Amino acid sequence: MFAPGHLGELTRLVPFEMVDDVLAVTRRTQSRVRLLPARVVMYLLLAGCLFAELGYRQVWSKLTSGLSGLPLVAPTGSALRQARQRLGPQPVQALFDLLRGPAVTSAAQVRWRGLLLTVVDGTLLTVADSAANRGRFTKQRCNHGGSGYPQLRLSALLSCGTRSVIDAVFDPVSVGELDQARHLCRSLRPGMLLLADRNYAGADLIITLAATGAHLLIRCKTGRKLPTLRRHRDGSFSSIIGGLPIRVIDAQISITTTAGTHTSGYRLITTLLNPHAHPSAELIRLYHQRWEIETAYLELKSSILGGRVLRARTPDGIQQEIYALLSVYQLLRTAMVDATDSQPGTDPDRASFTTALNTARDQIVHAAGVIADTAIDLVGVIGANVLAHLLPERRLRTKTRMIKRSNSKYQARGPTIDRRSYQATTNINIISPDP
């Protein structure tokens, strides 16, 4: 009856001993023998994130489908709900704290001139519309009275290249991204380079982020008035924000396709003050990696959740579900990095998240790879499938940022919109300030 507690091949990354230790530390180990012990419930929550379209009874069927011949129980939906409530969110949060952090890799893409590339940004997640959730999470105001579901704000600190989660916080939407960024400062360290968009360019926040010892590369408004203290040969100039010395890089970036050329201005501020050690042209090109966090949120919200609402109907259940979701995402990312690291020189960016996700689901259904063989295979079936279906080298392409399908038939009317992608070339022109 204890056999269903597994996560397929991903169990090797979150083994029984790790789960038991988390339960012991958080004092959630069951006090008496149960048909649904705490360890099994932990794995059920993780498996539920891999099958977001299914109810927990159906997830249980997935966990047990490969365990024929064993004396298994068939718990009711009520029993599964009570088991999740007994467990609470603390063990899942403690598990995420063990799993989070930059993935250990030899790939050169995660570092630039010795600095670990990181990125911070926020997104919104939709939760179930229940009375308990509405008491904690509010609905966004819209033109027609409000959104259909309550929402929460999630902010994450990610490692570029591997897109592994270093830290994450979530709150009601009344808490802004800047406040969440201050909480994420606990995970910033010297030796990191943090990329962020214009929302994080406030003087107070910049000083707070820089106090961690991490270096910053943040975009700000091109019209922002910053004093020119010294001009450098690479086109950048020294300035100051709130008493903090910074370097400013102004550039015109032109993207040329068969449809024409589009040019826009960029202004970056950085705490990397030496233009010889950190040239401005390289920093401009490096800043493009900030978009990796958008891809990570796409993988969370679209690939894993399939655009669905979080299923929990209480705030504690939401907390439990999000930490399980972040843990599963981190496990998949770890398996992908282990695979690409087995082939030196392979860019982690070429690993397909969808391939890893679907293979992990299959391994759960077959209850395969739960216990490692005597000969340890770090790649495993998930890694082998990832390596067999590597994405091509990324080419520079551009596309207007828009949805492919209109949310309303009335919005779909009007002039024809060009939705094609174009191969592109980019030209960067550093603009020096006037003497």
C-alpha positions in Angstrom: 0.0 0.0 0.0 3.0 2.3 0.3 4.3 1.6 -3.2 2.6 4.4 -5.1 5.0 7.0 -3.6 7.3 7.7 -6.6 7.9 10.2 -9.4 9.1 7.8 -12.1 12.7 8.5 -13.1 12.7 11.9 -11.4 12.6 10.0 -8.1 16.4 9.7 -8.5 16.6 13.5 -8.1 14.1 13.6 -5.2 14.7 10.3 -3.5 12.8 8.7 -0.7 15.4 9.7 1.9 15.2 13.4 0.9 11.4 13.4 1.2 11.6 11.6 4.6 14.1 14.1 5.9 12.0 17.1 4.8 9.0 15.5 6.5 11.0 14.9 9.7 12.4 18.5 9.8 8.9 20.0 9.3 7.3 17.5 11.7 4.8 16.2 9.2 5.6 12.5 9.4 2.4 10.6 10.1 2.0 9.7 13.8 0.2 6.4 13.0 0.1 4.0 10.1 -2.1 5.3 7.3 -3.1 4.1 3.9 -1.9 7.5 2.6 1.3 8.3 4.5 3.0 11.7 4.2 5.7 10.5 1.8 3.1 9.2 -0.7 1.2 12.5 -0.5 4.4 14.5 -1.2 4.9 12.5 -4.4 1.2 12.8 -5.3 1.5 16.6 -5.2 4.6 16.6 -7.4 2.9 14.2 -9.9 -0.2 16.4 -9.9 1.9 19.2 -11.4 3.0 16.9 -14.3 -0.6 16.0 -15.0 -2.2 19.4 -14.4 -5.2 18.5 -16.6 -6.2 15.7 -14.2 -7.9 15.5 -10.9 -6.0 13.9 -8.0 -7.9 10.6 -8.3 -6.8 10.4 -11.9 -3.2 11.3 -10.9 -3.3 8.4 -8.5 -4.3 6.1 -11.3 -1.3 7.3 -13.3 1.0 6.6 -10.3 -0.4 3.1 -9.9 -0.9 2.0 -13.5 2.6 0.5 -13.7 2.4 -1.3 -10.4 0.2 -4.2 -11.3 0.3 -7.2 -9.0 0.7 -5.1 -5.9 -1.9 -4.8 -3.1 -2.9 -1.2 -3.9 -5.5 1.0 -2.3 -8.0 3.1 -4.2 -8.5 6.2 -2.1 -11.6 8.4 -2.5 -11.3 12.0 -3.6 -12.2 13.0 0.0 -9.3 10.9 1.4 -6.9 12.5 -1.0 -8.1 16.0 -0.1 -7.8 15.3 3.7 -4.3 13.8 3.2 -3.1 17.0 1.4 -4.6 19.2 4.1 -2.9 17.2 6.8 0.4 17.6 5.0 0.2 21.4 4.7 2.5 23.6 2.6 5.6 23.6 4.9 7.1 20.3 3.6 6.7 21.2 0.0 8.3 24.6 0.6 11.2 22.9 2.5 11.6 20.6 -0.5 11.8 23.5 -2.9 14.4 25.2 -0.7 16.5 22.1 -1.0 16.1 21.9 -4.8 16.4 25.6 -5.8 19.7 27.1 -6.9 21.7 27.5 -10.1 22.3 24.2 -11.8 25.8 22.8 -11.6 27.1 22.8 -15.1 30.3 23.2 -17.1 28.5 25.1 -19.9 30.1 28.4 -20.7 26.7 30.0 -21.5 25.8 30.4 -17.9 28.7 32.7 -17.1 30.2 35.8 -18.7 33.7 36.9 -17.8 33.5 34.9 -14.6 30.1 36.3 -13.6 27.0 34.0 -13.1 24.3 35.4 -15.3 21.0 35.8 -13.5 17.7 37.5 -14.3 14.7 38.7 -12.3 11.1 39.4 -13.4 7.5 38.7 -12.3 4.4 37.2 -13.8 0.7 36.5 -12.8 -0.9 33.2 -12.1 -4.6 32.5 -11.9 -6.1 30.7 -9.0 -9.5 28.9 -8.5 -12.4 31.2 -7.8 -13.4 30.1 -4.3 -14.5 32.1 -1.3 -11.4 31.2 0.6 -9.1 32.2 -2.3 -11.0 35.5 -2.8 -10.3 36.4 0.8 -6.5 36.2 0.1 -6.1 36.8 -3.7 -8.1 39.6 -5.4 -9.3 39.9 -9.0 -7.7 42.3 -11.4 -9.7 45.4 -12.3 -10.7 45.4 -16.0 -12.9 47.6 -18.3 -15.9 45.3 -17.7 -15.7 45.1 -13.9 -12.9 42.6 -13.2 -11.2 39.4 -14.3 -13.0 36.2 -14.0 -10.5 34.6 -11.5 -8.4 35.8 -8.6 -4.7 36.1 -9.4 -1.3 36.1 -7.6 2.0 37.6 -8.5 5.1 35.3 -8.8 8.6 36.7 -9.0 11.6 34.5 -9.7 15.4 34.8 -9.8 16.7 32.5 -12.5 20.1 31.4 -13.8 20.5 32.2 -17.5 21.5 29.4 -19.8 20.0 26.6 -17.7 16.9 28.6 -16.6 17.1 27.0 -13.2 15.3 28.7 -10.3 17.6 30.3 -7.8 14.7 31.7 -5.7 11.0 32.6 -6.0 8.4 34.5 -4.0 4.7 34.9 -4.6 2.0 37.2 -3.0 -1.4 38.7 -3.8 -1.3 41.1 -6.8 -1.4 44.0 -4.4 2.3 43.3 -3.7 4.4 44.7 -6.5 7.3 43.2 -8.3 9.7 45.7 -6.8 8.8 44.6 -3.2 9.2 41.0 -4.3 12.6 41.9 -5.8 13.7 43.2 -2.4 12.9 39.8 -0.9 14.8 38.0 -3.6 17.9 40.0 -2.6 18.5 37.2 0.0 19.7 35.0 -2.8 22.0 37.5 -4.7 25.7 37.0 -4.1 29.0 38.6 -5.2 30.0 37.0 -8.5 26.5 37.3 -10.0 25.4 39.7 -12.8 21.7 40.5 -12.5 19.7 41.4 -15.6 16.5 43.3 -15.2 14.0 45.4 -17.3 13.1 49.1 -16.9 10.6 48.3 -14.0 13.6 47.7 -11.7 15.5 50.9 -12.5 14.4 52.9 -9.5 17.2 54.4 -7.5 16.2 52.9 -4.1 15.9 49.4 -5.6 19.2 49.7 -7.5 21.0 50.6 -4.3 19.4 47.7 -2.4 20.3 45.2 -5.1 23.9 46.5 -5.4 24.3 46.2 -1.6 24.2 42.4 -2.0 27.6 42.5 -3.9 26.0 41.3 -7.1 26.6 43.4 -10.2 23.7 44.9 -12.1 22.8 45.4 -15.8 19.4 47.1 -16.0 17.6 48.9 -18.8 16.2 52.3 -18.0 14.3 55.0 -19.9 16.2 56.7 -22.6 15.0 60.1 -21.5 16.2 59.7 -17.9 18.5 62.5 -16.9 21.8 61.2 -15.6 24.9 63.4 -15.0 27.9 62.7 -17.3 30.9 62.4 -15.0 33.4 60.9 -17.5 33.2 59.6 -21.0 34.9 56.3 -22.0 36.4 55.2 -25.3 33.8 52.4 -25.7 31.0 55.0 -25.9 29.8 54.6 -22.3 30.0 57.2 -19.6 30.3 57.3 -15.8 27.4 58.6 -13.8 25.8 58.3 -10.4 22.4 57.2 -9.0 21.6 57.8 -5.3 25.3 58.1 -4.5 26.0 54.8 -6.2 28.6 55.0 -9.1 27.3 53.5 -12.3 28.2 53.3 -16.0 25.6 54.2 -18.6 25.4 52.8 -22.2 23.3 54.4 -24.8 22.8 52.6 -28.1 20.7 52.5 -31.2 19.7 48.9 -32.1 18.6 48.3 -35.7 17.0 45.0 -36.8 16.9 44.4 -40.5 14.6 41.9 -42.2 13.2 41.5 -45.7 10.3 43.6 -44.4 12.6 46.5 -43.7 14.6 48.0 -40.8 13.3 48.9 -37.3 15.5 51.0 -35.0 15.0 51.8 -31.3 17.0 53.3 -28.5 18.4 51.4 -25.5 19.9 52.8 -22.4 21.5 50.3 -19.9 23.0 51.1 -16.5 25.5 48.8 -14.9 27.7 48.6 -11.8 30.5 47.2 -13.9 32.6 50.3 -14.0 35.6 49.2 -16.0 35.0 49.6 -19.7 38.2 47.6 -20.6 37.1 44.6 -18.6 33.5 44.8 -19.5 33.1 46.5 -23.0 29.8 48.2 -23.6 29.1 46.4 -27.0 29.3 43.0 -25.2 27.0 44.2 -22.5 24.4 45.3 -25.0 24.5 41.9 -26.7 24.5 40.2 -23.3 21.3 42.0 -22.1 19.3 40.0 -24.7 19.5 37.0 -22.3 17.1 38.8 -20.0 14.3 37.3 -22.2 15.1 33.8 -21.0 12.9 34.3 -17.9 10.0 34.9 -20.3 10.7 31.5 -21.8 10.8 30.0 -18.3 7.4 31.5 -17.5 6.0 30.1 -20.7 7.2 26.7 -19.7 5.6 27.0 -16.3 2.2 28.5 -17.4 1.8 26.9 -20.9 3.8 23.7 -21.1 3.2 22.4 -17.5 -0.1 24.1 -16.6 -1.4 24.3 -20.1 -2.9 27.7 -19.4 -5.1 26.3 -16.6 -6.1 27.8 -13.3 -4.3 26.5 -10.2 -6.6 23.8 -8.8 -6.3 24.4 -5.0 -9.3 26.2 -3.5 -7.7 27.4 -0.3 -4.7 29.8 0.3 -2.7 27.0 2.0 -3.5 24.7 -0.9 -2.3 27.3 -3.4 0.9 27.7 -1.5 1.4 23.9 -1.5 0.6 23.7 -5.2 3.0 26.5 -6.3 5.9 25.1 -4.3 5.2 21.7 -5.9 5.1 23.3 -9.3 8.4 25.1 -8.8 10.0 21.9 -7.5 8.9 19.9 -10.5 10.1 22.6 -12.9 13.5 22.6 -11.1 13.7 18.8 -11.3 13.0 18.8 -15.1 15.6 21.5 -15.6 18.2 19.5 -13.6 17.6 16.4 -15.7 18.0 18.5 -18.8 21.3 20.0 -17.7 22.6 16.6 -16.6 21.9 15.4 -20.2 23.5 18.4 -22.0 26.5 18.3 -19.7 27.2 14.7 -20.8 28.1 16.0 -24.2 30.7 18.7 -23.7 30.1 21.8 -25.7 26.3 21.3 -26.0 24.4 24.5 -25.2 21.8 23.9 -22.5 19.5 26.2 -24.5 19.1 23.4 -27.1 17.4 21.0 -24.7 13.7 20.7 -25.3 11.6 21.3 -22.2 8.6 19.7 -23.8 10.6 16.5 -24.6 11.7 16.3 -21.0 8.2 16.9 -19.6 6.5 14.3 -21.8 9.2 11.7 -21.1 8.9 12.3 -17.4 5.1 11.8 -17.6 5.7 8.5 -19.4 8.1 7.3 -16.8 5.6 7.9 -14.1 2.9 6.0 -15.9 5.2 3.0 -16.4 6.7 3.4 -12.9 10.1 3.2 -14.6 13.5 4.2 -13.3 12.3 4.8 -9.8 15.3 3.0 -8.3 18.7 3.4 -10.0 20.5 0.3 -11.2 23.9 -0.7 -9.7 25.5 1.0 -12.7 24.5 4.7 -12.2 23.3 6.4 -15.4 23.2 10.1 -14.9 21.5 10.8 -18.2 18.7 8.2 -17.9 15.7 7.9 -20.2 14.7 11.5 -19.9 18.2 12.7 -20.7 18.5 10.3 -23.6 15.3 11.6 -25.2 16.4 15.2 -24.7 19.8 14.5 -26.4 18.0 12.6 -29.2 15.7 15.6 -29.9 18.0 18.6 -29.4 16.7 21.9 -30.8 18.7 23.5 -33.6 21.1 26.3 -32.9 19.1 29.4 -32.2 19.0 31.8 -35.1 18.3 35.5 -34.9 14.7 36.0 -35.8 12.2 38.7 -35.1 8.5 38.7 -34.8 5.9 41.3 -33.6 4.9 40.5 -30.1 1.2 39.6 -30.4 -1.2 36.7 -29.9 -1.9 34.4 -32.8 -5.6 34.0 -31.9 -7.8 36.9 -30.9 -9.6 36.6 -27.6 -12.7 38.2 -29.1 -14.2 37.8 -32.6 -14.7 41.6 -32.6 -11.0 42.2 -32.0 -10.2 39.9 -35.0 -11.8 42.3 -37.5 -9.8 45.0 -39.1 -6.7 45.2 -41.3 -4.7 42.1 -42.0 -1.9 41.5 -39.5 1.4 40.1 -40.6 2.1 37.2 -38.2 5.2 35.8 -39.9 8.6 35.4 -38.4 11.6 36.8 -40.2 15.3 36.0 -40.1 17.1 39.1 -39.0 20.4 40.9 -38.7 21.2 43.3 -35.9 23.3 46.4 -35.9 24.4 48.0 -32.6 25.5 51.6 -32.6 26.9 52.9 -29.3 26.1 56.6 -28.8 28.6 58.7 -26.9 27.3 61.7 -24.9 28.1 65.1 -26.1 31.3 66.7 -24.7 
